[in-house]
Amino acid sequence: MSITAAKGFEAGGGAIGIKPSGNPDVAILVTSSREAVPAAGVFTTNLATAAPVLVSKSHLADGKAAGVVLSSGNANAATGAAGRADAQRMCQLAGDALGVEASDFLVCSTGLIGYSMPMAVIEKGIPLVAGNLNGATAAADALLTTDTVRKEAVAAVGDSGAVVGGMAKGAAMLAPAMATMLAVLTTDANATHAVLQRALTDAVAKTFNQLCVDACTSTNDTVLILASGAADGPEITATEGSDYYALLDAVTVVCGSLARQMANDAEGATKVATIRVKGARTDREASLAARSVASSQLVQCSLNGEDPYWGRILSELGASGAFIDQESVTISYGEHVLCAEGIAAPHDAEAVATLMKAREIVITCDLALGYGEAEMICTDLSYAYIDENRGTS
């Protein structure tokens, strides 16, 4: 019940016929009061922006929302004015069914790009889902496309009695900024729009934006948060102080958990690698270096082949835009140093081979130049990923 763990929300999901498979494909979240509450969002940076993103941004202009309608199986991207009208119509259908103004509903879609929404089934289906809000699990299931499992998380907001809950989907096109992903968070903390926006933006930067599967950025990426205030705590109005940091920590924990679940369920992934860069001149340079290694197809192929080819990592560090002194770099796989001062280091090859068979691997790159640090999560590049994406999917 992650998305409804926060008091003041209801959710449900079902199959209405968007997906030819007949699998669940529409989810709805709404406030129990049917009233608009403080809300915030972070969206794709892709300038080929999907219609639901444009509509949700417009509806969030007042910093409030009463609900979200989400569909899977069709991205409603690259669909022009008709696509924007369809996204708006989805808000209208959900709003009419639940007694909420269309402008207080947000909309998210995920799936194939360049195809018109099947509005005949949507016209019939959204009211049916709205009339049977059958719970958070059904809602989380309805988000999935190539995902194999639903993704949910909950965290407490300090000792306030409030919580943050979240659900998400995402299995490919996972690259900064954000991923081919939809995520909705709720909280019963009493927070203003400005506080929610700052907390969500900061949390996304530390979590979803530090995840890379294939270095591709989607047209539809959306992360939303709504705050019911139903925990009856004091209103959080400032982006500082213990109340704010407790909320920020909870939002970050939920986003971080969802991001890690996405990595573990990424298309074709057999490895999840944490790339840690330390000793950079600045955090920004550390981030550049970590991102370059995590995004490298050569590094990802080596992970898939269980080959600790540190030379590819050193090469990516040098090409990343971060300053390095190659003869100061140390690269470790787990606790095993394979490269010291820019050259091969003696190591226990058998132990490293055993390490490379694990699903989760930590690779640490120490540039030995300063105190800058950064971390990225990435996956391997597998035959299964190619099979999944060599055609329209």
Long-range contacts (C-beta under 8 A, 24 or more apart in sequence): 1-135, 1-136, 1-137, 1-165, 2-136, 2-140, 2-152, 2-153, 2-154, 2-165, 2-166, 2-167, 3-29, 3-136, 3-139, 3-140, 3-152, 3-165, 3-166, 3-167, 3-184, 3-186, 4-135, 4-136, 4-165, 4-186, 5-136, 5-154, 5-163, 5-165, 5-186, 6-162, 6-163, 6-164, 6-165, 6-186, 6-187, 6-188, 6-228, 6-230, 6-231, 7-188, 7-228, 7-230, 7-231, 8-32, 8-33, 8-37, 8-186, 8-188, 8-228, 8-229, 8-230, 9-186, 9-226, 9-228, 10-133, 11-133, 11-135, 11-136, 11-138, 11-139, 12-129, 12-130, 12-132, 12-133, 12-134, 12-135, 12-138, 12-139, 13-129, 13-134, 13-138, 13-139, 13-140, 13-141, 13-142, 13-143, 14-125, 14-128, 14-129, 14-132, 14-134, 14-138, 14-142, 15-142, 16-121, 16-122, 16-124, 16-125, 16-126, 16-128, 16-129, 17-118, 17-121, 17-125, 18-71, 18-72, 18-73, 18-74, 18-111, 18-117, 18-118, 18-121, 18-122, 18-125, 19-72, 19-73, 23-144, 24-72, 24-138, 24-141, 24-142, 24-144, 25-71, 25-72, 25-73, 25-142, 26-69, 26-70, 26-71, 26-72, 26-122, 26-125, 26-126, 26-129, 26-142, 27-69, 27-70, 27-71, 27-129, 27-138, 27-139, 27-140, 27-142, 27-143, 28-67, 28-68, 28-69, 28-70, 28-94, 28-98, 28-126, 28-129, 28-130, 28-133, 28-139, 29-67, 29-68, 29-70, 29-139, 29-184, 29-186, 29-226, 30-66, 30-67, 30-68, 30-94, 30-98, 30-100, 30-130, 30-133, 31-66, 31-67, 31-226, 31-228, 32-228, 32-230, 33-228, 34-66, 34-98, 34-99, 34-100, 35-66, 36-62, 36-64, 36-65, 36-66, 36-100, 36-101, 36-104, 37-64, 37-65, 37-66, 37-226, 37-227, 37-228, 37-229, 38-63, 38-64, 38-191, 38-192, 38-193, 38-195, 38-196, 38-226, 38-227, 38-229, 39-63, 39-64, 39-65, 39-106, 39-193, 39-196, 39-224, 39-225, 39-226, 39-227, 40-193, 40-196, 40-197, 40-199, 40-200, 40-201, 40-224, 40-225, 41-106, 41-200, 41-222, 41-223, 41-224, 41-225, 42-178, 42-200, 42-201, 42-204, 42-222, 42-223, 43-221, 43-222, 43-223, 44-177, 44-178, 44-217, 44-218, 44-219, 44-220, 44-221, 44-222, 45-177, 45-178, 45-217, 45-221, 46-217, 46-218, 46-219, 46-221, 48-77, 48-78, 48-219, 49-77, 49-219, 50-75, 50-76, 50-77, 50-78, 50-83, 50-109, 50-113, 50-219, 50-220, 51-76, 51-77, 51-79, 51-83, 51-84, 51-86, 51-87, 51-109, 52-76, 52-87, 52-90, 52-107, 52-108, 52-109, 52-220, 52-222, 53-219, 53-220, 53-221, 53-222, 54-84, 54-87, 55-84, 55-87, 55-88, 55-91, 55-106, 55-107, 56-106, 56-107, 56-108, 56-222, 56-224, 59-91, 59-103, 59-104, 59-105, 59-106, 59-107, 60-106, 63-192, 63-193, 63-194, 63-197, 64-104, 64-193, 65-104, 65-105, 65-106, 65-224, 65-226, 66-95, 66-100, 66-101, 66-104, 66-105, 67-94, 67-95, 67-98, 67-100, 67-104, 67-105, 67-106, 68-105, 68-106, 68-107, 68-108, 68-184, 68-224, 68-226, 69-93, 69-94, 69-105, 69-106, 69-107, 69-108, 69-126, 70-107, 70-108, 70-109, 70-110, 70-139, 70-142, 70-143, 70-182, 70-184, 71-108, 71-109, 71-110, 71-111, 71-117, 71-122, 72-109, 72-110, 72-111, 72-142, 72-143, 72-144, 72-145, 72-169, 73-110, 73-111, 73-112, 73-145, 74-109, 74-111, 74-112, 74-115, 74-117, 74-118, 75-109, 75-110, 75-111, 75-112, 75-113, 75-115, 75-219, 75-220, 76-109, 76-117, 77-109, 77-113, 77-114, 77-219, 77-220, 78-113, 78-114, 78-219, 79-114, 79-115, 79-116, 79-117, 82-116, 83-116, 83-117, 86-116, 86-117, 86-119, 86-122, 87-117, 89-119, 89-122, 89-123, 90-117, 90-122, 90-126, 93-122, 93-123, 93-126, 93-127, 93-130, 94-126, 94-130, 96-127, 97-126, 97-127, 97-130, 97-131, 98-130, 106-224, 108-182, 108-184, 108-220, 108-222, 108-224, 109-220, 110-143, 110-145, 110-169, 110-180, 110-181, 110-182, 110-220, 111-145, 112-392, 112-393, 113-219, 136-165, 136-167, 139-167, 140-167, 143-167, 143-168, 143-169, 143-182, 144-169, 145-169, 145-171, 146-171, 146-172, 146-267, 146-388, 146-393, 147-171, 147-265, 148-265, 149-261, 149-265, 151-258, 151-261, 151-262, 151-265, 152-258, 153-253, 153-254, 153-257, 153-258, 153-261, 154-254, 155-249, 155-250, 155-251, 155-253, 155-254, 155-257, 156-250, 157-187, 157-189, 157-231, 157-246, 157-247, 157-249, 157-250, 158-242, 158-243, 158-246, 158-247, 158-249, 158-250, 159-246, 160-189, 160-231, 160-233, 160-243, 160-246, 161-231, 161-233, 162-187, 162-188, 162-189, 162-190, 162-231, 162-233, 162-247, 162-250, 163-187, 163-188, 163-231, 163-250, 164-189, 164-225, 164-247, 164-250, 164-251, 164-253, 164-254, 165-254, 166-254, 166-255, 166-257, 166-258, 167-258, 168-258, 168-261, 168-262, 170-258, 170-262, 170-265, 171-213, 171-262, 171-265, 171-266, 171-267, 172-213, 172-214, 172-216, 172-266, 172-267, 172-385, 172-388, 172-389, 173-213, 173-214, 173-216, 173-217, 173-218, 174-211, 174-212, 174-213, 174-214, 174-216, 174-262, 174-263, 174-266, 174-379, 175-211, 175-212, 175-213, 175-214, 175-215, 175-216, 175-217, 175-295, 176-209, 176-210, 176-211, 176-212, 176-217, 176-291, 177-204, 177-208, 177-209, 177-217, 177-221, 178-204, 178-208, 178-209, 178-217, 178-218, 178-221, 178-223, 179-208, 179-211, 179-213, 179-218, 179-221, 179-259, 179-262, 180-216, 180-218, 180-220, 180-221, 181-208, 181-218, 181-221, 181-222, 181-223, 181-262, 182-220, 182-221, 182-222, 182-223, 183-208, 183-222, 183-223, 183-224, 183-255, 183-258, 184-223, 184-224, 184-225, 184-226, 185-223, 185-224, 185-225, 185-226, 185-251, 185-254, 185-255, 186-225, 186-226, 186-227, 186-228, 187-225, 187-226, 187-227, 187-228, 187-247, 187-250, 187-251, 188-227, 188-228, 188-229, 188-230, 188-231, 189-227, 189-229, 189-231, 189-233, 189-236, 189-247, 190-227, 190-229, 190-231, 190-232, 190-233, 190-234, 190-235, 190-236, 191-227, 191-229, 191-235, 191-236, 191-247, 192-235, 192-236, 192-237, 194-237, 194-239, 195-236, 195-237, 195-238, 195-239, 195-244, 195-247, 196-225, 196-227, 198-239, 198-248, 199-225, 199-239, 199-244, 199-247, 199-248, 199-251, 200-225, 200-251, 202-248, 202-252, 203-248, 203-251, 203-252, 203-254, 203-255, 203-256, 204-255, 206-252, 206-255, 206-256, 207-252, 207-255, 207-256, 207-258, 207-259, 208-255, 208-258, 208-259, 210-259, 210-290, 210-374, 210-375, 210-376, 210-377, 211-259, 211-262, 211-263, 211-376, 211-377, 211-378, 212-291, 212-294, 212-295, 212-376, 212-377, 212-378, 212-379, 213-262, 213-263, 213-266, 213-267, 213-269, 213-378, 213-379, 214-381, 214-385, 215-295, 215-297, 223-255, 225-251, 259-377, 260-377, 263-377, 263-378, 263-379, 266-379, 266-385, 267-384, 267-385, 267-388, 267-389, 268-381, 268-382, 268-383, 268-384, 268-385, 268-386, 268-387, 268-388, 269-379, 269-380, 269-382, 269-385, 270-304, 270-359, 270-380, 270-382, 270-384, 271-303, 271-304, 271-359, 271-360, 271-361, 271-379, 271-380, 272-359, 272-360, 272-361, 272-377, 272-378, 272-379, 273-303, 273-360, 273-361, 273-362, 273-363, 273-377, 273-378, 273-379, 273-380, 274-360, 274-361, 274-362, 274-363, 274-375, 274-376, 274-377, 275-363, 275-365, 275-375, 275-376, 275-377, 275-378, 276-362, 276-363, 276-364, 276-365, 276-373, 276-374, 276-375, 277-317, 277-322, 277-364, 277-365, 277-366, 277-367, 277-372, 277-373, 277-374, 277-375, 278-364, 278-365, 278-366, 278-367, 278-372, 278-373, 279-366, 279-367, 279-368, 279-369, 279-370, 279-371, 279-372, 280-322, 280-323, 280-367, 280-369, 280-370, 280-372, 280-373, 280-374, 281-322, 281-323, 281-367, 281-369, 281-370, 281-372, 282-370, 282-372, 283-372, 283-373, 283-374, 284-372, 285-321, 285-322, 285-323, 285-372, 286-322, 286-367, 286-372, 286-373, 286-374, 287-374, 288-320, 288-321, 288-322, 289-316, 289-317, 289-320, 289-322, 289-324, 289-365, 289-367, 289-374, 290-365, 290-374, 290-375, 290-376, 291-320, 291-374, 291-376, 292-316, 292-317, 292-319, 292-320, 292-321, 292-322, 293-317, 293-320, 293-363, 293-365, 293-376, 293-378, 294-376, 294-377, 294-378, 295-378, 297-381, 299-378, 300-378, 300-379, 300-380, 300-381, 301-380, 301-381, 303-361, 303-378, 303-379, 303-380, 303-381, 304-380, 304-381, 304-382, 306-353, 306-356, 306-357, 307-356, 308-333, 308-338, 308-352, 308-353, 308-355, 308-356, 310-338, 310-339, 310-344, 311-339, 313-339, 313-363, 313-365, 314-339, 314-342, 317-365, 317-367, 322-367, 323-369, 324-367, 324-369, 325-367, 325-368, 325-369, 328-367, 328-368, 328-369, 329-365, 329-366, 329-367, 329-368, 330-364, 330-365, 330-366, 330-368, 331-363, 331-364, 331-365, 331-366, 332-363, 332-364, 332-366, 333-361, 333-362, 333-363, 334-361, 334-362
